[in-house]
Amino acid sequence: MTTPSFIPGLELSRRFYLEAVRPLLDKAAPRVTHSAARLGSGSEVLGFDTARSADHEWGPRLQIFLHPGDVTRHGARITTLLSERLPKTFLGYPTHFAPNDEVGIGVMQTTDGPVHHRVEVTDLGAWFTSQLGFDPRKDVALSDWLATPTQLLAEVTGGAVFHDGLGQLVSARAHLDWYPHDLWLYLLACQWQRISQEEAFVGRCGEVGDELGSAIVAARLIRDLMWLCLLMERRYPPYSKWLGSAFARTPQASVLTPVLTAALAATDWHTREHHLSRAYEAIAAIHNQLGLTDPVDPATRPYHSRPFQVLHAERFTAALSTRITDPAIRSLPMTGAVDQFIDSTDVLSHPDLTSALTRAMT
């Protein structure tokens, strides 16, 4: 079988909706109001898919959102109609998704039987709650923001809306476009705090001959610096697979990528520390350009009486904290949102667990 030319997944899903799904809906359920989008998990939602993505859980797929009552009355019928009437392929790509345990790659072409499609028919409240643990069409509580990993926020604010007949999907996503201002300041402060807690360890590990430990600390700091740059740019940091790709799209990347790469490649702690110091000072200057606080001296300096060069990043934490006016946010511990203090995939993918842990921390 000839491999079709790669089409970015969002464009593939958009055309699938307009050319295959929408005509069936208009004919079989013309009076059922709906919205349509491609949101949620998947590299295409974040715009990072390539031809490699087509081998696993990728293809023509989308959500159809109905009023809750219409899901009850028409949802099963519409799902069955699409199974019976959708083409087996679209623009050369299979529309039949096999269960993962059948073929191991999540999608395969079939010639017999109904199409096991990935057109999800649901209502907005149920879908948002399953993804995030709350419905953003209502007030988004501070606890909701704190308990939601940035990967999930990126997944529901990324992607594309193809049609919003319900008139609620676009506005619901807009409510999640970015954190409230004081919460943004708090999360930035917490990210600087993470950096301050380990920036001296690059030198301290190296001083005792532990270059491997020094390199590991440097890698952790570089990850935190990339996270910080994305937060500064008001972009939700994605999980590890796409963090570098997302960082590469920031304005800072052209200057910082060579410096951070050199720090990672360094084989001795003095060189490692030198490149990290350059990165600290560049990112500190970016902080000052944002104008969120009074200017903070961006120069690195010795770590007290020890021969390690650091930024003393807690100075930026303090400067940001003084600008927070919301008493509920001011009273929070300096731990941040859930994925600033937890990195377990098995936890971060379950809203009930992230909510419980966030409540315990706050």
C-alpha positions in Angstrom: 0.0 0.0 0.0 1.3 3.4 -1.0 2.0 5.7 2.0 0.0 8.9 1.5 1.7 12.3 1.7 1.8 13.6 5.2 -1.0 16.0 6.2 -0.7 17.7 9.6 -3.3 16.0 11.9 -5.3 19.1 12.6 -5.8 19.8 8.9 -6.6 16.1 8.3 -9.2 16.2 11.1 -10.6 19.5 9.8 -11.2 18.2 6.4 -12.5 14.9 7.7 -15.2 16.9 9.6 -16.1 19.2 6.7 -16.0 16.6 4.0 -17.1 13.4 5.7 -18.7 13.9 9.1 -20.6 17.1 8.7 -22.5 16.0 5.6 -23.7 12.9 7.4 -24.8 15.0 10.4 -26.6 17.5 8.2 -28.5 14.7 6.5 -29.3 12.5 9.4 -29.6 15.0 12.3 -30.3 18.4 10.7 -32.0 19.8 13.8 -29.4 18.7 16.3 -27.1 21.6 17.2 -23.5 20.7 17.6 -19.9 21.9 18.0 -16.9 20.2 16.5 -13.2 20.3 17.4 -10.0 18.3 17.6 -8.8 18.8 21.2 -7.2 16.6 23.9 -4.3 14.2 23.7 -2.2 13.8 20.6 0.9 15.5 19.1 -1.2 17.1 16.4 -3.1 19.1 19.0 0.1 20.8 20.0 1.3 21.1 16.4 4.2 18.7 16.8 3.1 15.8 14.7 5.2 14.4 11.9 4.9 11.5 9.5 6.2 9.3 12.4 3.0 10.2 14.3 0.9 8.3 11.9 1.9 4.9 13.3 0.2 5.3 16.6 -3.2 6.8 17.8 -3.1 9.4 15.0 -5.5 10.0 12.1 -8.8 11.5 11.2 -10.4 12.1 14.6 -12.4 14.7 16.4 -15.1 15.5 19.0 -18.7 16.3 18.3 -20.3 18.1 21.2 -24.1 18.1 21.7 -26.4 19.5 24.3 -26.6 16.9 27.2 -30.2 16.0 26.3 -29.2 15.5 22.7 -26.4 13.1 23.7 -29.0 11.0 25.5 -31.5 11.2 22.6 -29.2 11.0 19.6 -25.7 10.2 20.7 -25.7 6.5 20.2 -27.6 6.8 16.9 -25.1 9.3 15.5 -22.1 7.1 16.6 -23.7 4.1 14.9 -24.5 6.2 11.8 -20.9 7.3 11.5 -19.7 3.7 11.9 -21.9 2.5 9.1 -21.5 5.4 6.7 -18.0 6.9 7.1 -15.5 5.8 4.4 -12.8 3.2 5.4 -10.1 5.7 4.4 -9.9 9.4 4.1 -7.3 11.2 2.0 -5.4 7.9 2.1 -5.5 7.4 5.9 -7.5 4.7 7.6 -10.5 5.9 9.6 -10.7 2.6 11.5 -8.9 2.5 14.8 -8.2 -0.9 16.1 -8.0 -1.5 19.9 -4.4 -1.1 21.0 -4.0 -4.7 22.0 -5.0 -5.9 18.5 -2.1 -4.4 16.5 0.0 -2.4 19.0 0.0 0.7 16.9 -3.6 1.9 17.5 -4.8 2.2 13.9 -5.3 -0.1 11.0 -7.3 -0.3 7.8 -10.1 -2.8 7.5 -12.3 -3.9 4.6 -15.1 -5.6 6.5 -17.6 -4.5 9.1 -18.3 -1.1 10.6 -15.7 1.6 11.0 -14.3 1.8 14.5 -13.9 5.5 14.2 -12.6 8.1 16.6 -15.4 10.7 16.3 -16.3 11.1 20.0 -19.9 12.2 20.5 -20.3 13.8 24.0 -21.4 17.0 25.8 -19.1 19.8 26.8 -19.5 19.5 30.5 -18.8 15.8 30.5 -15.8 16.1 28.2 -14.1 18.9 30.1 -14.7 17.3 33.4 -13.2 14.0 32.2 -10.2 15.9 30.9 -9.6 18.4 33.6 -11.7 17.5 36.6 -13.9 20.6 36.2 -16.1 22.5 33.7 -14.5 25.9 32.6 -17.9 27.2 31.5 -18.4 27.9 35.2 -16.0 29.8 37.4 -12.6 28.3 37.4 -11.5 28.0 41.1 -8.0 28.6 42.3 -7.9 24.9 43.3 -8.8 24.0 39.7 -5.9 25.9 38.2 -3.4 24.5 40.7 -4.5 20.9 40.3 -4.4 20.9 36.5 -1.1 20.0 34.8 0.1 22.4 32.1 0.1 19.5 29.6 -3.7 19.2 30.0 -4.3 22.9 29.8 -2.2 22.9 26.6 -4.4 20.1 25.2 -7.7 21.8 25.7 -6.6 25.3 24.6 -4.6 23.9 21.7 -6.0 22.0 18.7 -8.7 23.6 16.7 -12.5 24.3 16.8 -14.1 23.6 13.4 -17.6 24.7 14.3 -19.3 26.1 17.4 -23.0 25.7 16.9 -23.5 25.5 20.6 -21.9 28.9 21.1 -20.1 27.7 24.2 -16.9 25.9 23.1 -14.9 28.9 22.1 -15.7 30.9 25.2 -15.0 27.9 27.5 -11.5 27.6 25.9 -11.0 31.3 26.3 -11.5 31.0 30.1 -8.5 28.7 30.1 -6.3 30.8 27.7 -3.9 31.7 30.5 -3.7 32.0 34.3 -5.2 35.0 36.2 -2.5 37.6 36.7 -1.7 37.0 40.4 -1.6 33.3 39.9 0.8 33.8 37.0 3.1 35.8 39.3 2.9 33.0 41.9 3.8 30.3 39.4 6.7 32.3 38.1 7.9 32.9 41.7 7.7 29.1 42.4 9.7 28.3 39.3 12.4 30.7 40.3 12.3 29.1 43.8 13.0 25.6 42.2 16.0 27.0 40.5 17.3 28.7 43.6 17.2 25.4 45.5 19.7 23.6 43.3 21.8 26.2 41.4 24.7 25.8 43.8 24.8 22.0 43.5 26.4 22.0 40.1 29.6 23.3 41.6 29.3 21.4 44.9 28.9 18.0 43.2 31.8 18.8 40.9 34.0 19.9 43.7 33.9 16.5 45.3 34.6 14.8 42.0 31.0 13.8 41.2 30.8 15.1 37.6 27.9 12.8 36.8 25.9 14.2 39.7 26.8 17.7 38.6 25.6 17.0 35.1 22.3 15.6 36.4 21.7 18.7 38.5 22.5 20.9 35.5 20.0 19.0 33.4 17.3 19.5 36.0 18.1 23.2 36.1 18.0 23.5 32.3 14.6 21.8 32.3 13.4 24.3 34.9 14.8 27.2 33.0 13.0 26.1 29.8 9.8 25.8 31.8 10.4 29.3 33.2 10.8 30.7 29.7 7.6 29.2 28.5 5.7 30.5 31.6 7.2 34.0 30.9 5.9 33.7 27.3 2.4 32.8 28.7 2.6 29.3 27.1 1.7 26.2 28.9 4.8 23.9 29.1 4.1 20.5 27.6 5.3 17.2 29.0 8.9 16.1 28.5 8.5 14.7 24.9 7.6 18.1 23.5 9.3 20.5 26.0 12.2 21.1 23.8 10.0 21.5 20.7 7.9 24.1 22.5 10.9 25.9 23.9 12.4 26.1 20.4 9.4 28.3 19.4 10.0 30.9 22.1 11.7 34.2 21.2 14.5 33.3 23.7 15.4 30.0 22.1 17.8 31.3 19.4 20.0 32.8 22.1 19.6 30.3 24.9 19.6 27.0 23.0 23.4 27.1 22.2 24.2 28.1 25.8 22.0 25.4 27.4 23.3 22.8 24.9 26.9 23.7 25.8 26.0 23.4 29.5 24.6 19.9 28.9 27.7 18.9 26.8 30.2 20.1 29.3 32.4 17.5 30.9 33.6 19.5 33.8 31.7 21.5 36.4 33.5 24.8 35.8 32.5 24.8 32.1 29.0 23.7 33.0 28.7 26.5 35.6 30.0 29.1 33.2 27.3 28.3 30.6 24.6 28.1 33.2 25.6 31.5 34.5 25.2 33.0 31.0 21.7 31.4 30.8 20.7 32.7 34.2 21.7 36.2 33.4 19.9 36.2 30.0 16.7 34.9 31.6 17.0 37.3 34.5 17.2 40.1 31.9 14.0 38.8 30.2 12.3 38.9 33.6 13.2 42.6 34.0 11.9 43.3 30.4 8.5 41.9 31.4 8.1 44.7 33.9 6.3 42.5 36.4 8.4 43.7 39.3 10.9 46.3 40.1 14.2 45.6 38.3 16.3 42.8 39.9 20.0 42.8 39.4 20.5 40.1 36.7 24.2 39.4 37.4 25.4 36.1 38.9 27.5 36.2 42.1 29.3 33.9 44.5 27.3 31.5 46.6 27.9 33.1 50.0 31.6 32.2 50.9 31.7 29.2 48.6 33.4 29.3 45.1 30.3 28.7 43.1 28.7 31.2 40.8 24.9 31.4 41.1 22.1 33.9 40.4 20.5 33.6 43.9 17.2 33.1 42.1 15.2 33.4 45.3 15.6 37.2 44.7 13.2 36.9 41.8 10.9 34.8 43.9 10.8 37.6 46.5 10.3 40.3 43.9 7.3 38.5 42.3 5.8 37.6 45.6 5.6 41.2 46.7 3.4 42.0 43.6 0.7 39.4 44.5 -2.3 41.1 45.9 -4.8 38.2 46.1 -4.7 37.1 49.8 -5.6 33.5 48.8 -2.6 33.3 46.5 -0.3 35.1 48.8 -1.0 32.5 51.5 -0.1 29.6 49.3 3.1 27.6 50.1 5.9 28.2 47.5 5.3 24.9 45.8 3.3 26.0 42.8 0.9 24.0 40.6 0.8 20.3 40.7 3.4 19.6 38.0 5.9 22.0 39.6 6.2 19.5 42.5 5.1 16.2 41.0 6.3 14.6 37.8 4.7 11.1 37.9 2.7 10.5 34.7 0.5 8.1 36.5 -0.5 10.9 38.9 -0.7 13.8 36.4 -3.0 11.9 34.0 -5.7 11.5 36.7 -7.5 14.7 37.7 -8.8 13.1 40.9 -5.3 12.4 42.1 -3.9 15.8 41.2 -6.9 17.4 43.0 -6.3 15.4 46.1 -2.6 16.1 46.2 -3.0 19.8 45.6 -5.5 20.0 48.4 -3.0 18.3 50.7 -0.3 20.7 49.7 -2.3 23.9 50.1 
